[in-house]
Amino acid sequence: MQPTPDHAVELVALGIFTLALIHTFAARQLERLAHRFPRHAGVFHLLGEVEVVFGLWAVVLILAMAVMRGGSSALSYVESRNYTEPLFVFVVMVIAASRPILSTVIRAVDLLARRLPLATPVAIAWLGLAAIPLLGSLITEPAAMTIAALMLAPRIFVPHVPERFKYLALGVLFVNVSIGGTLTSYAAPPVLMVATTWQWDSTFMLTQFGWKAAIATCVNATFATLALRKYLLAPLPAAEENGVQAPMPPMVVVVHLALLAGVIVLVHHPVAFLGIFLLFLGFTQAYERYQSPLILKEALLVAFFLAGLVVLGALQRWWLQPIVSGLEPLALFFGALGLTAITDNAALTYLGSLLGGMSDQAKYMLVAGAVAGGGLTVIANAPNPAGVALLKRGFADESIGAGGLLLGSALPTVVAAAAFLAL
């Protein structure tokens, strides 16, 4: 049977989505080709940027739609998508990574670490892998990912640490951020997608998900810091140790924190939080001596990645939704855990929110599986591309391999899954 025009577009979108997934796994090999063929190094570097992958293939999809359905139809589809999440992640990354906020968090973590019965570098790493991801339940997961990545980068993602331990730390960070946002109903994208529809408030999230996530997060962080202990105790270069410790006027810190809080409160209102972001840019110019260079490039690449995922992911509903609706609760947990590796976990829970008649157990299993699998790949959870953008320079070829991330996150994912299933 000849497919209808709409289904033909869906089939093309599935093919392009598959190519994007393959491209994601091949990104590191493309980076290596840049060294072998220096004449075309720029092109290979561009194609090897994981953050570019889905945005690039989204452009291919729009061009294909323009050929198949006409330019106006393609533009109408693009304009019909909701880009609030990419915009929010862009804004919150830039503000959370600003020097006043980052230096304040690092000083607070350092003070707390000195009071723990551990060597200070080990305690700081543990707090970065456990406490900051759990803090994401208050400041949102993208902000937690940004702060944790920048705090851990000079301690773990450095040349003297073997690659396999870096991937372990990266996997723990990604999994812990994914589950660490479940103590409230607004911080984790997959929870946000269902909270209103299913009437899940923060009390429900804390009692049903949050305490289990906190246990799994601490277990994962403890395992990773024990594995990394020898390397964490190596002295840091003076520049890294003191790079963000300069005195900061309290007024500057308060303004930055207030602007970050405003963005978080207005997460559903892009016009409002973009207005706050413009105020932030103006303030950083006015007090430039207290600022470090803003991570605008990294944040823009992450936003481009997520926007591409929005464009490509919306046309995958026709095959994803029947899978989600046809599984029993336990099978749904493992199905969600596996599917989130190849599609954004928020997209999965959103599809679940559209299904009528789901039992409470099925709802729990869907969300639990989606957040437990949020560290398996770059696309599994919205904050992951932010972590990749900020930490990739610490890896060989300045690129993070999809296979290495999958292996590094396997054990932390098992711990998270066990916590949600057994506790």
C-alpha positions, 0 to 999 in steps of 0.5 A: 500500500502506498503511504499517505503523505503524512505517513510518508513524512513520518517515515522520512522523519524516522529515517532521519532520526535514525541517521541522527542517532548513528551520527551521535555514536559516530561523533568521536570517529569524526573528530579523529578524522579531523586529525587525519585530514587536516585540510577538511578539519573544520568540517569534521570538527563541526560534524563531530560536535555532539551538540550539533547533531540533532540540530543539523539533522533537523535542518535536513528534515525541514528541507525534506518536508519542504520538498515533499509538502511545500515550504509553507507546510515545512515552516508551519511545522517548525513554528508549531513546535514549543521551544521553551525548554531549549530556550530555558536551558540556554538561559539557565546555563549561562546564568548558573555558570556565571562567576558570582554564582559559581564561585559562591557555590564552590566556596560553600561546597569547600566549607562543607567539605572541610567539615566532612570526615574525608580528605577535602578533595574527595569530599568536594568530588562527592558533594559535586556528584551527590549534593549538587544533583539533588540541589537540582530539585530546587534550581532545576536539573540544567542549572545543577548540571552546569554547576556540577560540571564546572565544579568537577571539571578541574578535579576529575576531567583532567589529563592524569585521570584515566579515560575509564574513570572519567566515563564512570564519573560522567555516567554517575553525574548524568544519572544522578542529575536525572534522578536528583531532580525528582524531589520536586514536581518542577525541576526534572523535565520528564516529571514536569511533563506529567505533573499537572495532568496527573496531579503530582505535587512536590509532596507526592514526588518527595514521598514516592520518588525523592527519597529513593532517588536520594539514596541511589544518588549517594550510593552512586557518588560514593562508589565513584569517589572511592574509585577516583580517590587516588586521582582526587588526592593529586594536587591541583594546578594553582591556576585551577585551585584559585581560579574562581576564588576571588572576593565577590561583592555580596550585592553582585552575588545577590543580584545574580541569585535573584535573576537565576531565581526569577528565571526558574520561577518563570520557566514556562514563560519564555518571553519573561525569562528572556527579558530577565536574561537581557537584564542579566547581560546588562548587569554583567556588562555594568560589573564586568570586573567581577565576571568571567567570559560567559559560556554563550557558545556552549549554551547556544550549541546545547539549545541548538541540540535540544531544538533539533530534538524537539523538531525530530522527536515530535514526528516519532510519536506514531511508533513510540506511543503504541509501544508505551501504551501496550506494556504492562507496568513492569515491562513499561519500566524497562521499556521506558528505561531502554527507550529513553536511551534513544529519545528524550525521557521527557518525550516518553513521559509526555506520550504517557500523559496523553494516554487515558486510563493508566493505572497509578502503578503504570504511571509510576513505572513509566516515570521511574524508568524514564528518569533512571535511564536518563544518563545512558546517552547524550539525548536521554535527558535534556541537561546531558548536552550541557554536561557534554559541552562543558566537560568534553575538553577533558576527554581524548580528542576533546570528544565524548564517545557514546559507547564510553558514556553507555558503559560508564552509566551502566552501573549507576543506572542499575543502582537507580533502577533498583532503588525505584523498583525495590525500595 
